[in-house]
Amino acid sequence: MKLMKKKLLFIEKKLNNRPRKIIGYKTPNEIMDFELKFVA
């Protein structure tokens, strides 16, 4: 069970740090960080 969670976290990190053409070659993490600056 622990190995599966570790593997999922690895995959999540890899996907969230991959640039996407649809969002101007930014990563989902960059977009989330930018958006969170304007909350609260």
Beta strands, then each sheet from edge to edge (+ up, - down):
end
